[in-house]
Amino acid sequence: LAVAVGDAVPSQVVDHYENPRNVGSLDRNAKNVGTGLVGAPACGDVMKLQVEVDENGRIVDARFKTFGCGSAIASSSLATEWVKGKTVDEALKIKNTDIAKELCLPPVKLHCSMLAEDAIKAALADYKLKQDPNKEESEKKA
């Protein structure tokens, strides 16, 4: 956790960094698992977030692997906590501003919460594509 001398680190960030929730991977080939892989070239953070969705469209599990700073790891961890139990549509409503507010991220770390929102959206887009693989083909032809 890189911090400048004198910077206060919010306790939520430290907690999620030191005790990250839902670290790991799900079977990316499973039809009910969506995988989102996003990165921020400016800072080098890379985030993989996966969701497992049940037959009712509810997220029953979520996992992440993040290469980045403590704020990126904390944002990923919190995102997996928040998507669990939600429907796909409910999870799509999670905004980076909510993540940043919950973790009390300073302005210089807001890109971490944006990455988490993007990872959620990418994972759910992958899941939706797996449910109807012909949809993308028909959209390309239109």
Secondary structure, 3 states (H helix, E strand, C coil): CCCCCCCCCCHHHHHHHHCCCCECCCCCCCCCEEEEEEEECCCCEEEEEEEEECCCCEEEEEEEEEECCHHHHHHHHHHHHHHCCCEHHHHCCCCHHHHHHHHCCCHHHHHHHHHHHHHHHHHHHHHHHHHCHHHHHHHHHC
